[in-house]
Amino acid sequence: PRPWHTWAMLEGLHLIHFPDGPPQGDIPAWQRGLVLGTCQRHLACDFHMGPAPWCPVILEKGEYLKGQDAYRFLLQVLCGLKSRMQGENEIVGQFKDAYRAYLACAARDTQLMTILERLFKDAKEVRTQHLKTVGQQSYAGITRRLLKERAPGAPVLVLGSGALARD
């Protein structure tokens, strides 16, 4: 653990993860907390709130993590280790966008903000010191490389509304 925190400080951290995307139906939204939705997962984390409003849905479609386990999972996501393409770096931008949206909320929690800011620093350190061999890849970069190799100069139609289509 780093000097800025103890593992006990993380005990108030709650994470709900839906690996197959957001659940359908009338799900009560958290009044506060960081929410991240990507093509590979939908997650929400908060401090001191707990999973109560989501319990039936979590048991059916998602998972709930708390404290150190929640922090470890978020770190793995931010480092691209929970992605289908190991080491992909697009998640960093997506996570930062979700964090900026969280900062704009009136009900933001300073303890969660501290943990998330430390998470960014830890992820950068892990990527720099330990993930050099995994690579810093993006789906758009791999797509560009494949198109250049397999269809140089050929017209290409990319359908979609996500970041890959825009890139």
C-alpha positions in Angstrom: 0.0 0.0 0.0 1.0 3.6 -0.7 1.6 6.1 2.2 -1.5 8.1 1.2 -3.9 5.4 2.2 -4.3 2.2 4.1 -6.3 -0.8 2.8 -8.8 0.1 5.5 -9.6 3.4 3.6 -10.7 1.3 0.6 -13.3 -0.6 2.6 -15.9 2.0 1.7 -15.3 1.5 -2.0 -18.1 -0.4 -3.8 -18.1 -1.6 -7.4 -20.8 -3.2 -9.5 -19.7 -4.7 -12.8 -21.9 -6.0 -15.6 -19.6 -7.7 -18.1 -22.3 -8.1 -20.7 -23.3 -4.5 -20.8 -25.9 -2.5 -18.8 -28.9 -4.5 -17.6 -32.2 -4.0 -19.3 -35.3 -2.8 -17.5 -36.1 -0.4 -14.8 -32.8 -0.3 -12.8 -32.6 2.3 -10.1 -29.7 4.6 -10.9 -27.1 5.6 -8.3 -27.6 9.1 -7.2 -23.9 9.6 -7.2 -20.8 7.6 -8.2 -18.6 7.0 -11.2 -20.4 5.1 -14.1 -18.4 3.7 -17.0 -20.0 2.1 -20.0 -17.9 0.6 -22.8 -18.4 -2.1 -25.5 -17.0 -4.7 -23.1 -18.5 -3.7 -19.7 -20.7 -1.5 -17.7 -19.5 -0.6 -14.2 -20.4 1.8 -11.4 -18.4 2.5 -8.3 -19.2 4.6 -5.3 -18.0 5.2 -1.7 -20.1 4.3 1.3 -23.2 3.6 -0.7 -23.2 -0.2 -1.2 -25.1 -2.4 -3.7 -28.6 -2.3 -2.1 -30.6 -0.8 -5.0 -28.9 -3.2 -7.5 -28.9 -6.4 -5.5 -31.4 -8.5 -7.5 -29.8 -7.5 -10.8 -26.3 -8.1 -9.6 -27.2 -11.6 -8.5 -28.6 -12.3 -11.9 -26.3 -10.5 -14.4 -23.4 -8.9 -12.6 -20.8 -9.0 -9.9 -20.2 -6.9 -6.8 -16.8 -6.1 -5.4 -15.8 -4.2 -2.3 -12.7 -2.6 -0.9 -9.3 -3.9 -2.0 -11.0 -6.3 -4.5 -12.9 -3.4 -6.1 -9.7 -1.3 -6.4 -7.7 -4.2 -7.8 -10.4 -4.8 -10.4 -10.5 -1.1 -11.4 -6.7 -1.1 -11.7 -6.8 -4.1 -14.0 -9.5 -2.5 -16.1 -7.6 0.7 -16.4 -4.4 -1.1 -17.4 -6.3 -3.0 -20.1 -5.8 -6.3 -18.5 -9.6 -7.0 -18.4 -10.0 -6.2 -22.1 -10.4 -8.8 -24.8 -7.2 -7.3 -26.4 -4.6 -7.3 -23.6 -3.1 -4.0 -22.9 -5.5 -1.9 -25.0 -5.3 1.7 -24.1 -8.6 3.1 -25.2 -10.0 2.3 -21.8 -7.9 5.0 -20.3 -9.6 7.7 -22.3 -13.0 6.2 -21.6 -12.3 6.1 -17.9 -11.1 9.7 -17.9 -14.3 10.8 -19.6 -16.3 9.0 -17.0 -14.3 10.6 -14.3 -14.8 14.1 -15.8 -18.6 13.4 -15.9 -18.4 12.3 -12.2 -16.5 15.5 -11.3 -19.4 17.6 -12.8 -21.9 15.9 -10.4 -22.9 18.0 -7.4 -23.0 14.9 -5.2 -19.3 13.9 -5.8 -17.5 12.3 -2.9 -13.9 13.6 -2.1 -12.9 10.1 -0.8 -13.9 8.5 -4.1 -12.2 11.3 -6.0 -9.0 10.7 -4.0 -9.1 6.9 -4.7 -9.8 7.4 -8.4 -7.0 9.9 -8.8 -4.6 7.5 -7.1 -6.0 4.8 -9.4 -4.9 6.8 -12.5 -1.4 7.2 -11.0 -1.1 3.5 -10.1 -2.3 2.5 -13.6 0.3 4.7 -15.2 3.0 3.2 -13.0 1.9 -0.3 -13.7 1.7 0.3 -17.5 5.2 2.0 -17.5 7.0 -0.5 -15.3 5.3 -3.8 -15.8 3.3 -3.9 -19.1 5.9 -2.9 -21.7 5.8 -6.4 -23.2 2.0 -6.5 -23.3 1.9 -3.5 -25.6 -0.1 -0.2 -25.8 -2.6 -1.1 -28.5 -5.9 0.3 -29.7 -8.6 -1.3 -31.7 -8.4 1.6 -34.2 -4.6 1.1 -34.6 -4.9 -2.6 -35.2 -7.8 -2.0 -37.7 -5.6 0.5 -39.6 -2.7 -1.9 -39.8 -4.9 -4.8 -41.0 -6.5 -2.5 -43.7 -3.1 -1.4 -44.9 -1.8 -5.0 -45.1 -4.8 -6.6 -46.7 -6.5 -3.9 -48.7 -4.0 -1.1 -49.5 -5.7 1.8 -51.2 -9.1 -0.1 -51.5 -12.2 1.7 -50.4 -13.4 0.7 -46.9 -16.8 1.1 -45.4 -16.9 1.2 -41.5 -20.3 1.0 -39.9 -21.0 2.0 -36.3 -21.3 4.9 -34.0 -18.5 4.1 -31.6 -15.0 5.4 -31.3 -13.6 2.8 -33.8 -15.9 4.1 -36.6 -14.9 7.7 -35.9 -11.1 6.8 -35.7 
